[in-house]
Amino acid sequence: MTRPLQGFGLGLRPGYYEDALAPQCPVDWFEIVSENYMVAGGRPLHVLDQIAERYPLAMHGVSLSIGGGDPLDRDYLRQLAALARRVRPRVISDHLCWTGGDGIQLHDLLPLPQVEEAVRHVAARVRDVQDALGQQILLENVSSYLRFSGDTLDEAQFLSAIVAESGCGLLLDVNNVWVNGHNHGFDPRAMLDALPISAVGQIHLAGHSIDALGSGLLVDTHDQPVCADVWNLYAHAVQRFGDVPAMIERDDNFPPFAELLAELARARDIAAMTTTQKEAA
């Protein structure tokens, strides 16, 4: 895969606008939540225009519902394409999930049954979306808290089959791999080793929490720093996939910008050290 992004990025959130526009901000690129800017005007779009002049951007959506049963939302796709024409993103991505049905948007990233029928369904819709946007999209592996009894593919097989049939790439969320490995009892390193190397175009790093209700599940909350286990898994991902652009994703409990920059520096250090070790081996 050609990787149009390079280096290490952060998720752009309103509380960090001034930091992003400050001189010599040590961030290589920013990722936006697409839906936050699919509007006619306002300050966020004005700020985004300024940031787009200074940094490469990635657009990351949460409402495509690529695995849903409803027809693709053509109005949504037109708005997404219009935003892409405005900010010229290097990457457009969304989640491998469904988010509602019968015209109702549930605003959640819901898992799909891991079966061949779902592969064909998703792949056909991906091809349609890529035609509408005029470029390849990346799909992110989502966290989940249950599995379907009729699953015939494991998660790596499911992701790999969709990539092969649709021509899309993968946005590899390393935290979600760790969360799902814990929740469903598989080895997260083995899952990474089973994914096609050339498909991974971007990496997310984030934090998670332990279910407060006592289920023992890990919950993908994006409100904590990246933990040691996920950092170690990231090192394995670099060993496997090489120089993939990576970012820190934070969606709640926002820390000072300097704390995110420290996490980003740690990602840079891990990638550099792992690459050096790989080259020396």
Beta strands, then each sheet from edge to edge (+ up, - down):
strand 1: 8-11
strand 2: 29-33
strand 3: 57-60
strand 4: 91-95
strand 5: 98-101
strand 6: 104-110
strand 7: 138-140
strand 8: 169-173
strand 9: 200-205
strand 10: 209-210
strand 11: 218-219
strand 12: 246-248
sheet 1: 1+ 2+ 3+ 4+ 7+ 8+ 9+ 12+ 1+
sheet 2: 5+ 6-
sheet 3: 10+ 11-
end
